[in-house]
Amino acid sequence: MDVLYFAWVRERIGLPRERVQTDAATVADLVAELAAREDRYAAAFADLSALRVALDQELSGFDAPLAGVREVAFFPPMTGG
């Protein structure tokens, strides 16, 4: 699946996107796999309350299943006016 990183998540990891092979069942499982890779991922995923996730461009939760998902995007909460 494609994993996309936006804003400070991208800055900490150093990549805008990557293709990931995973057996993770949920977003939380994927986050755990990524965070275990190396320090830059661990730093990006240290505080999940500061992150949002979208699956195939739809806002989702970290407990959402990944079966059939083609794209996962991580980004900070958005504010606007």
N, CA, C and O atoms as CSV, one atom per row, in Angstrom:
chain,resi,resn,atom,element,x,y,z
A,1,MET,N,N,0.842,-1.167,0.000
A,1,MET,CA,C,0.000,0.000,0.000
A,1,MET,C,C,0.889,1.232,0.000
A,1,MET,O,O,2.055,1.165,0.389
A,2,ASP,N,N,0.338,2.352,-0.436
A,2,ASP,CA,C,1.054,3.621,-0.404
A,2,ASP,C,C,0.792,4.296,0.933
A,2,ASP,O,O,-0.347,4.355,1.398
A,3,VAL,N,N,1.847,4.803,1.542
A,3,VAL,CA,C,1.728,5.554,2.787
A,3,VAL,C,C,2.225,6.964,2.509
A,3,VAL,O,O,3.349,7.158,2.045
A,4,LEU,N,N,1.377,7.945,2.797
A,4,LEU,CA,C,1.700,9.351,2.552
A,4,LEU,C,C,1.868,10.077,3.871
A,4,LEU,O,O,1.162,9.811,4.844
A,5,TYR,N,N,2.828,11.010,3.883
A,5,TYR,CA,C,3.109,11.793,5.076
A,5,TYR,C,C,3.006,13.267,4.727
A,5,TYR,O,O,3.526,13.701,3.700
A,6,PHE,N,N,2.337,14.040,5.577
A,6,PHE,CA,C,2.136,15.458,5.319
A,6,PHE,C,C,2.650,16.311,6.470
A,6,PHE,O,O,2.715,15.857,7.613
A,7,ALA,N,N,3.016,17.553,6.157
A,7,ALA,CA,C,3.426,18.577,7.123
A,7,ALA,C,C,4.606,18.087,7.956
A,7,ALA,O,O,5.568,17.548,7.409
A,8,TRP,N,N,4.538,18.270,9.282
A,8,TRP,CA,C,5.677,17.908,10.126
A,8,TRP,C,C,5.925,16.402,10.169
A,8,TRP,O,O,7.033,15.975,10.495
A,9,VAL,N,N,4.929,15.596,9.852
A,9,VAL,CA,C,5.145,14.143,9.792
A,9,VAL,C,C,6.145,13.848,8.679
A,9,VAL,O,O,7.080,13.070,8.869
A,10,ARG,N,N,5.947,14.466,7.525
A,10,ARG,CA,C,6.865,14.311,6.389
A,10,ARG,C,C,8.251,14.831,6.756
A,10,ARG,O,O,9.256,14.212,6.406
A,11,GLU,N,N,8.313,15.962,7.458
A,11,GLU,CA,C,9.604,16.536,7.835
A,11,GLU,C,C,10.373,15.601,8.766
A,11,GLU,O,O,11.582,15.431,8.605
A,12,ARG,N,N,9.703,15.003,9.722
A,12,ARG,CA,C,10.383,14.104,10.664
A,12,ARG,C,C,10.842,12.815,10.003
A,12,ARG,O,O,11.935,12.322,10.283
A,13,ILE,N,N,10.012,12.274,9.128
A,13,ILE,CA,C,10.364,11.011,8.468
A,13,ILE,C,C,11.319,11.243,7.300
A,13,ILE,O,O,12.170,10.401,7.012
A,14,GLY,N,N,11.177,12.376,6.636
A,14,GLY,CA,C,12.068,12.693,5.532
A,14,GLY,C,C,11.591,12.196,4.183
A,14,GLY,O,O,12.343,12.212,3.209
A,15,LEU,N,N,10.358,11.757,4.122
A,15,LEU,CA,C,9.775,11.250,2.870
A,15,LEU,C,C,8.349,11.771,2.720
A,15,LEU,O,O,7.629,11.882,3.713
A,16,PRO,N,N,7.928,12.094,1.493
A,16,PRO,CA,C,6.533,12.472,1.296
A,16,PRO,C,C,5.614,11.253,1.170
A,16,PRO,O,O,4.427,11.322,1.491
A,17,ARG,N,N,6.179,10.139,0.699
A,17,ARG,CA,C,5.383,8.916,0.511
A,17,ARG,C,C,6.322,7.740,0.343
A,17,ARG,O,O,7.502,7.898,0.029
A,18,GLU,N,N,5.770,6.559,0.559
A,18,GLU,CA,C,6.519,5.326,0.309
A,18,GLU,C,C,5.533,4.183,0.125
A,18,GLU,O,O,4.385,4.253,0.563
A,19,ARG,N,N,6.000,3.142,-0.523
A,19,ARG,CA,C,5.194,1.929,-0.677
A,19,ARG,C,C,5.628,0.973,0.427
A,19,ARG,O,O,6.817,0.719,0.615
A,20,VAL,N,N,4.639,0.446,1.155
A,20,VAL,CA,C,4.913,-0.391,2.316
A,20,VAL,C,C,4.251,-1.754,2.124
A,20,VAL,O,O,3.075,-1.841,1.770
A,21,GLN,N,N,5.012,-2.802,2.360
A,21,GLN,CA,C,4.462,-4.156,2.411
A,21,GLN,C,C,4.208,-4.462,3.881
A,21,GLN,O,O,5.132,-4.386,4.690
A,22,THR,N,N,2.996,-4.802,4.236
A,22,THR,CA,C,2.664,-5.026,5.637
A,22,THR,C,C,1.597,-6.101,5.789
A,22,THR,O,O,0.776,-6.334,4.902
A,23,ASP,N,N,1.644,-6.738,6.934
A,23,ASP,CA,C,0.591,-7.673,7.329
A,23,ASP,C,C,-0.247,-7.068,8.442
A,23,ASP,O,O,-1.043,-7.769,9.067
A,24,ALA,N,N,-0.080,-5.769,8.698
A,24,ALA,CA,C,-0.806,-5.086,9.771
A,24,ALA,C,C,-2.310,-5.208,9.530
A,24,ALA,O,O,-2.786,-5.048,8.406
A,25,ALA,N,N,-3.046,-5.492,10.597
A,25,ALA,CA,C,-4.494,-5.632,10.491
A,25,ALA,C,C,-5.204,-4.292,10.623
A,25,ALA,O,O,-6.261,-4.081,10.030
A,26,THR,N,N,-4.617,-3.385,11.406
A,26,THR,CA,C,-5.244,-2.079,11.646
A,26,THR,C,C,-4.225,-0.966,11.433
A,26,THR,O,O,-3.028,-1.214,11.283
A,27,VAL,N,N,-4.724,0.259,11.423
A,27,VAL,CA,C,-3.832,1.413,11.317
A,27,VAL,C,C,-2.864,1.420,12.495
A,27,VAL,O,O,-1.674,1.677,12.312
A,28,ALA,N,N,-3.352,1.143,13.694
A,28,ALA,CA,C,-2.478,1.121,14.878
A,28,ALA,C,C,-1.357,0.100,14.721
A,28,ALA,O,O,-0.225,0.357,15.133
A,29,ASP,N,N,-1.656,-1.046,14.135
A,29,ASP,CA,C,-0.629,-2.057,13.892
A,29,ASP,C,C,0.411,-1.540,12.902
A,29,ASP,O,O,1.608,-1.770,13.078
A,30,LEU,N,N,-0.040,-0.845,11.867
A,30,LEU,CA,C,0.871,-0.260,10.889
A,30,LEU,C,C,1.764,0.790,11.549
A,30,LEU,O,O,2.970,0.828,11.306
A,31,VAL,N,N,1.168,1.638,12.379
A,31,VAL,CA,C,1.938,2.650,13.096
A,31,VAL,C,C,3.019,1.987,13.949
A,31,VAL,O,O,4.159,2.450,13.976
A,32,ALA,N,N,2.669,0.921,14.634
A,32,ALA,CA,C,3.642,0.205,15.469
A,32,ALA,C,C,4.789,-0.340,14.621
A,32,ALA,O,O,5.951,-0.255,15.020
A,33,GLU,N,N,4.470,-0.898,13.456
A,33,GLU,CA,C,5.506,-1.399,12.544
A,33,GLU,C,C,6.420,-0.273,12.088
A,33,GLU,O,O,7.643,-0.406,12.116
A,34,LEU,N,N,5.823,0.835,11.669
A,34,LEU,CA,C,6.611,1.960,11.174
A,34,LEU,C,C,7.479,2.552,12.287
A,34,LEU,O,O,8.661,2.821,12.074
A,35,ALA,N,N,6.902,2.753,13.460
A,35,ALA,CA,C,7.636,3.353,14.577
A,35,ALA,C,C,8.827,2.493,14.990
A,35,ALA,O,O,9.826,3.015,15.485
A,36,ALA,N,N,8.729,1.180,14.789
A,36,ALA,CA,C,9.812,0.276,15.159
A,36,ALA,C,C,10.958,0.283,14.142
A,36,ALA,O,O,12.032,-0.249,14.423
A,37,ARG,N,N,10.746,0.871,12.982
A,37,ARG,CA,C,11.771,0.880,11.929
A,37,ARG,C,C,13.045,1.589,12.357
A,37,ARG,O,O,14.137,1.025,12.287
A,38,GLU,N,N,12.894,2.833,12.802
A,38,GLU,CA,C,14.046,3.643,13.202
A,38,GLU,C,C,13.557,4.902,13.915
A,38,GLU,O,O,12.358,5.178,13.961
A,39,ASP,N,N,14.497,5.653,14.465
A,39,ASP,CA,C,14.165,6.792,15.324
A,39,ASP,C,C,13.305,7.848,14.648
A,39,ASP,O,O,12.427,8.424,15.290
A,40,ARG,N,N,13.538,8.115,13.372
A,40,ARG,CA,C,12.760,9.180,12.719
A,40,ARG,C,C,11.274,8.812,12.642
A,40,ARG,O,O,10.416,9.686,12.762
A,41,TYR,N,N,10.969,7.548,12.446
A,41,TYR,CA,C,9.575,7.099,12.450
A,41,TYR,C,C,9.019,7.140,13.869
A,41,TYR,O,O,7.887,7.572,14.086
A,42,ALA,N,N,9.816,6.690,14.829
A,42,ALA,CA,C,9.382,6.717,16.224
A,42,ALA,C,C,9.042,8.141,16.649
A,42,ALA,O,O,8.061,8.357,17.359
A,43,ALA,N,N,9.844,9.112,16.220
A,43,ALA,CA,C,9.579,10.514,16.560
A,43,ALA,C,C,8.283,10.998,15.920
A,43,ALA,O,O,7.507,11.716,16.551
A,44,ALA,N,N,8.049,10.612,14.686
A,44,ALA,CA,C,6.846,11.053,13.975
A,44,ALA,C,C,5.577,10.477,14.594
A,44,ALA,O,O,4.533,11.130,14.593
A,45,PHE,N,N,5.662,9.267,15.120
A,45,PHE,CA,C,4.477,8.597,15.653
A,45,PHE,C,C,4.459,8.549,17.182
A,45,PHE,O,O,3.717,7.757,17.763
A,46,ALA,N,N,5.258,9.379,17.835
A,46,ALA,CA,C,5.365,9.359,19.298
A,46,ALA,C,C,4.061,9.761,19.986
A,46,ALA,O,O,3.738,9.233,21.050
A,47,ASP,N,N,3.313,10.685,19.395
A,47,ASP,CA,C,2.085,11.186,20.028
A,47,ASP,C,C,0.930,11.079,19.031
A,47,ASP,O,O,0.712,11.981,18.223
A,48,LEU,N,N,0.207,9.986,19.096
A,48,LEU,CA,C,-0.874,9.757,18.132
A,48,LEU,C,C,-2.016,10.747,18.292
A,48,LEU,O,O,-2.788,10.949,17.354
A,49,SER,N,N,-2.141,11.368,19.457
A,49,SER,CA,C,-3.198,12.370,19.628
A,49,SER,C,C,-2.938,13.602,18.766
A,49,SER,O,O,-3.841,14.407,18.540
A,50,ALA,N,N,-1.700,13.748,18.286
A,50,ALA,CA,C,-1.340,14.876,17.424
A,50,ALA,C,C,-1.413,14.505,15.947
A,50,ALA,O,O,-0.967,15.272,15.094
A,51,LEU,N,N,-1.969,13.338,15.638
A,51,LEU,CA,C,-2.043,12.865,14.252
A,51,LEU,C,C,-3.472,12.522,13.859
A,51,LEU,O,O,-4.307,12.163,14.690
A,52,ARG,N,N,-3.716,12.645,12.579
A,52,ARG,CA,C,-4.952,12.162,11.964
A,52,ARG,C,C,-4.550,11.195,10.864
A,52,ARG,O,O,-3.419,11.223,10.377
A,53,VAL,N,N,-5.486,10.344,10.480
A,53,VAL,CA,C,-5.206,9.364,9.438
A,53,VAL,C,C,-6.390,9.315,8.472
A,53,VAL,O,O,-7.548,9.438,8.871
A,54,ALA,N,N,-6.068,9.135,7.210
A,54,ALA,CA,C,-7.090,8.930,6.192
A,54,ALA,C,C,-6.768,7.645,5.440
A,54,ALA,O,O,-5.617,7.385,5.089
A,55,LEU,N,N,-7.800,6.853,5.201
A,55,LEU,CA,C,-7.678,5.620,4.424
A,55,LEU,C,C,-8.390,5.832,3.105
A,55,LEU,O,O,-9.587,6.114,3.070
A,56,ASP,N,N,-7.647,5.696,2.022
A,56,ASP,CA,C,-8.205,5.940,0.690
A,56,ASP,C,C,-8.955,7.274,0.652
A,56,ASP,O,O,-10.052,7.372,0.101
A,57,GLN,N,N,-8.342,8.288,1.244
A,57,GLN,CA,C,-8.801,9.681,1.239
A,57,GLN,C,C,-10.061,9.921,2.062
A,57,GLN,O,O,-10.778,10.895,1.830
A,58,GLU,N,N,-10.335,9.037,3.028
A,58,GLU,CA,C,-11.447,9.247,3.952
A,58,GLU,C,C,-10.918,9.221,5.370
A,58,GLU,O,O,-10.218,8.287,5.764
A,59,LEU,N,N,-11.255,10.255,6.143
A,59,LEU,CA,C,-10.811,10.352,7.523
A,59,LEU,C,C,-11.216,9.094,8.282
A,59,LEU,O,O,-12.337,8.604,8.144
A,60,SER,N,N,-10.297,8.582,9.080
A,60,SER,CA,C,-10.537,7.321,9.771
A,60,SER,C,C,-9.913,7.372,11.155
A,60,SER,O,O,-9.379,8.399,11.574
A,61,GLY,N,N,-9.988,6.255,11.854
A,61,GLY,CA,C,-9.396,6.141,13.179
A,61,GLY,C,C,-8.256,5.139,13.157
A,61,GLY,O,O,-8.082,4.386,12.199
A,62,PHE,N,N,-7.483,5.147,14.235
A,62,PHE,CA,C,-6.331,4.257,14.309
A,62,PHE,C,C,-6.726,2.798,14.541
A,62,PHE,O,O,-5.899,1.899,14.389
A,63,ASP,N,N,-7.981,2.563,14.905
A,63,ASP,CA,C,-8.453,1.192,15.085
A,63,ASP,C,C,-9.081,0.626,13.810
A,63,ASP,O,O,-9.573,-0.502,13.809
A,64,ALA,N,N,-9.067,1.398,12.735
A,64,ALA,CA,C,-9.693,0.967,11.476
A,64,ALA,C,C,-8.901,-0.171,10.831
A,64,ALA,O,O,-7.671,-0.176,10.871
A,65,PRO,N,N,-9.610,-1.133,10.236
A,65,PRO,CA,C,-8.932,-2.233,9.545
A,65,PRO,C,C,-8.298,-1.766,8.233
A,65,PRO,O,O,-8.778,-0.830,7.593
A,66,LEU,N,N,-7.220,-2.432,7.854
A,66,LEU,CA,C,-6.502,-2.079,6.626
A,66,LEU,C,C,-6.834,-2.985,5.445
A,66,LEU,O,O,-6.331,-2.760,4.343
A,67,ALA,N,N,-7.654,-3.986,5.645
A,67,ALA,CA,C,-7.998,-4.914,4.562
A,67,ALA,C,C,-8.563,-4.142,3.368
A,67,ALA,O,O,-9.541,-3.407,3.502
A,68,GLY,N,N,-7.944,-4.315,2.213
A,68,GLY,CA,C,-8.411,-3.682,0.990
A,68,GLY,C,C,-8.003,-2.229,0.813
A,68,GLY,O,O,-8.308,-1.632,-0.220
A,69,VAL,N,N,-7.327,-1.648,1.785
A,69,VAL,CA,C,-6.912,-0.243,1.705
A,69,VAL,C,C,-5.708,-0.121,0.777
A,69,VAL,O,O,-4.770,-0.914,0.852
A,70,ARG,N,N,-5.747,0.876,-0.092
A,70,ARG,CA,C,-4.643,1.115,-1.024
A,70,ARG,C,C,-3.744,2.265,-0.604
A,70,ARG,O,O,-2.566,2.306,-0.959
A,71,GLU,N,N,-4.315,3.215,0.169
A,71,GLU,CA,C,-3.543,4.400,0.545
A,71,GLU,C,C,-3.854,4.810,1.976
A,71,GLU,O,O,-5.016,4.908,2.372
A,72,VAL,N,N,-2.796,5.046,2.743
A,72,VAL,CA,C,-2.899,5.529,4.115
A,72,VAL,C,C,-2.155,6.862,4.173
A,72,VAL,O,O,-1.011,6.955,3.730
A,73,ALA,N,N,-2.798,7.885,4.715
A,73,ALA,CA,C,-2.159,9.198,4.830
A,73,ALA,C,C,-2.151,9.630,6.289
A,73,ALA,O,O,-3.162,9.529,6.984
A,74,PHE,N,N,-0.998,10.113,6.744
A,74,PHE,CA,C,-0.855,10.626,8.091
A,74,PHE,C,C,-0.594,12.120,8.032
A,74,PHE,O,O,0.214,12.578,7.224
A,75,PHE,N,N,-1.276,12.889,8.885
A,75,PHE,CA,C,-1.145,14.345,8.874
A,75,PHE,C,C,-1.579,14.904,10.215
A,75,PHE,O,O,-2.318,14.251,10.951
A,76,PRO,N,N,-1.121,16.120,10.542
A,76,PRO,CA,C,-1.581,16.755,11.784
A,76,PRO,C,C,-3.001,17.257,11.621
A,76,PRO,O,O,-3.482,17.407,10.498
A,77,PRO,N,N,-3.682,17.521,12.739
A,77,PRO,CA,C,-5.034,18.073,12.644
A,77,PRO,C,C,-5.006,19.386,11.876
A,77,PRO,O,O,-4.060,20.166,11.981
A,78,MET,N,N,-6.045,19.609,11.114
A,78,MET,CA,C,-6.133,20.823,10.306
A,78,MET,C,C,-6.984,21.854,11.029
A,78,MET,O,O,-7.968,21.514,11.687
A,79,THR,N,N,-6.601,23.095,10.902
A,79,THR,CA,C,-7.440,24.182,11.367
A,79,THR,C,C,-7.603,25.149,10.210
A,79,THR,O,O,-6.778,25.183,9.297
A,80,GLY,N,N,-8.617,25.896,10.249
A,80,GLY,CA,C,-8.823,26.834,9.148
A,80,GLY,C,C,-9.983,27.747,9.452
A,80,GLY,O,O,-10.673,27.609,10.462
A,81,GLY,N,N,-10.173,28.677,8.551
A,81,GLY,CA,C,-11.234,29.616,8.792
A,81,GLY,C,C,-11.916,30.005,7.521
A,81,GLY,O,O,-12.852,30.804,7.543
